């Protein structure tokens, strides 16, 4: 993506007593990364220098680092004399990147490859506003950027949105399964590390036992609260007609493999809506195929028990 027309070098730089002469020379040869590295040390010495700010913004735009350029501009106070022109430059650069969906997609993919996740996310958000027919692909790309940024929960939300559009999206399905596995493993690893630290510090088996007991006790106390919250959230989403959120919450509950609360809440739902209607909601809105049969079996079993007066 070429942004040279937006960021021509100001003639005033040549008179800047050599402060930015090396940066300008590198910029003119296309060595933007090296120029930014030198500029970083200059910025430490002159944090409020307008010429330094202009140079940094221009180099970021020339490097297609739109996320960093946007963040730099947002840091300026509203009353700053360069605020408006900087915003305009960033907006023009964004407009060029998202002038068509193919260019936006290529840009996002390239920035992910370069580990410039903030730019990928920024352009994905802008493209989502402009290209509703490409939402499935764009949600997937944004989810990938968030995942590689290690923002797993936000990434999962984007992948679930992609799956709502195309339940067979293999990339989104794969990432969702991986995220849920990773989050579960992180919980187990954190507990193991905590116990290991306790053992290393004292060498006392009793401490290890107490650590395990405390972890078990805390989990026993907090899990019902977490479960109650998730159930309440699922019922609230159902009552409000937010069936995608409802299905997502139910799937998360199923992962905990505690079926009794699910059965009880399915009964509550069937006292409000017919069995066939709830079944249809599950079939339409549950995105993970391997969970759907289990949910339908639980629902059918509770329906039969209600019919039998149990």
C-alpha positions, 0 to 999 in steps of 0.5 A: 500500500503506497502512501507517499502522496499523503506524506511528502517530506516537508521542505522545512526539514532541511533547515532543522540543524541536522536534528532529523537529517539522518532520519530523512536520508534513511526515509528517502532510501526506503529504510523506514525501520532504521529511520524509526529506530533512530527517531526513537532516541531523538524522541526521548530527547525531544518528546514534544517536538512537532517535527519529530512527531510529523516524522514518526507519523509519516514513517509509520504511514509509509511502513503501513503501520496504521495501528501505530499511526492511529495510536500515535495520533490518538495520544495527541491532546485535542487542542494540539495544532497537529491533531486535525492534520494527523487525524486526516492523514491516518483516515486517508491512509485507512480509506485507501486500504479499504477502498475495496474488500480484496485490498483490505483482505490482503493488507490484513493478511500481510500485517498478521504475517508481519505480527503487526496485529494492531494494524490488522485489527484496525483495518478489519474493524473498518472493513467490517463497516464497509463490506457486509458481504465479507463479514465471515472472512473478516471476522475470521481474520480479526479473530486470527489477529487477536489470537496471535496477539494472545487475546484469546477471549476476544478472539473466540468472540470473533470466531464465534461471529464467523461461525454464526455466518458459516457454521462450517468455517473450518478455520474458525472451528479449529481456532475455537477448539484450540482456544478452549483447550488452551484456556483449560490448560492454562488453568491447570498449569497455573495451579501446578506452578503454584504448588511447585513454588510452594514445594520449592520454597519449603520442601514440605509435603504438608505445604503441598497438601495444603495448597491442593486442599486450598485450591480445591476448596476455592474451586468448590466455592467459586465454581457454583457462583460462576455456574450460577452467573453463566446460567443466569446469563444464558436465561437472560439472553434467551428471554431477550431473544438473543439466541446466539448469545444464549447458545454460546453460553450453553455451549460453555456450560456444557464444557464444564461437564456438570449436567445437572444445572443444565437439565434444571434450566432446560426444564425452566425454559420448557415451561416458557416455550414449547420443546420443538421451538427450543430444539429449533433454536439449538439446531439453528444457533449452536455452532459447534457440531459435536456439542449439538447432539449432547444438548439435544439429548439432554433437552429431549430427556428433560422434555420426556420427564416433564411429559411423564410428570417427573 
